[in-house]
């Protein structure tokens, strides 16, 4: 499920910063950059008071206390900021292109691919300016846009995309209110909605996603909220189909992310070998035990549940009814997973530029602020498996210089990360993309 809205106004439009000096889309860099902070939050481990780091090109060269800065950096000019921390990850999101007039997705069902791509590119820039230096997109347009970001034509985060989302006929990836012939035509033309049935078709569809550049494979193992006619509790794909998808993905070192609400689908997906469970609304003790046995990761996406409940106008009536049904169960499952020690990584399933609200929801569910930050930084690369996981998410020597500065201490008030204005600086790959 994916809903786009501004939580404050109820509008379905994503919040986008105006192009001011604070929103500097022209990256700048130098040979060595030094930054000192009152508090340095490394992503994993305890915060460092009066911390500092050195950026050398795209990497972090040194991290430690200001009193221990090596002599070789004595001539480096240092910036000072209140708080330094790793750039955030949103490990479950979608960039579909939002109509600036209507607030609806422009994904090419009947509309313009070019217009959808242009709007999605703006959404990606908005997310970077909110402090999210990396996104794991589970179906959308970002995977196709990422080469333009990598070569500097556009501005946006690092992107690890599944390109499409695999689902059965009549399932969560189907478009239920148009003829099936049109859905299959969309699949052939490369839309994210990838309907496939039977082991052979599932294997071929995985191969097509890999051919298009997918770094992770997304599968819908249960019904969903945003899809009109299915039930979130119902399992989708047979165990044999799921196993074929996981095995085929593994042949090219990809892991599988499984959209799952209902327990049967969760168990089927875990037994098939998926890496991440997305949503996990009906997790119970048995499912949690299997998650821990399989070393699987939960990405709860609480933001889209809370935001959808608060903004019923953003959903069709049938979808809103389903959301109301699962909301409380989803909250309880999330709290149980955290309490039980399941590995949790944060993702929103929601694009607004205020993706940082997910950290506050994690704290509400039982994490400490430091744990919530780790779940949105240091732990996040694990959602890609060992082959595609970058050296990212930590302020650590040799890691990617994906770094943000924050106006005040999120360990004292985690909610500040939900307001993009509180993110004063954004470095991605050592280049400064946002400054006051």
DABEL-V908733 format. One record per helix or strand of 2 or more residues. SS is the DSSP state (A for helix, B for strand). FROM is the first residue (numbers start at 1). LEN is the number of residues. Records with the same first field share a line. If there is no record, write none. Layout:
BEGIN
SS->FROM-LEN ; FROM-LEN
END
This chain:
BEGIN
B->32-10 ; 48-9 ; 59-7 ; 78-9 ; 88-6 ; 132-6 ; 158-4 ; 165-3 ; 193-3 ; 217-4 ; 256-5 ; 276-4 ; 297-3 ; 343-2 ; 403-4 ; 423-6 ; 431-4
A->66-3 ; 71-3 ; 113-17 ; 142-9 ; 180-9 ; 198-14 ; 239-13 ; 263-10 ; 285-10 ; 302-9 ; 312-3 ; 317-24 ; 357-8 ; 369-7 ; 380-9 ; 414-5 ; 420-3
END
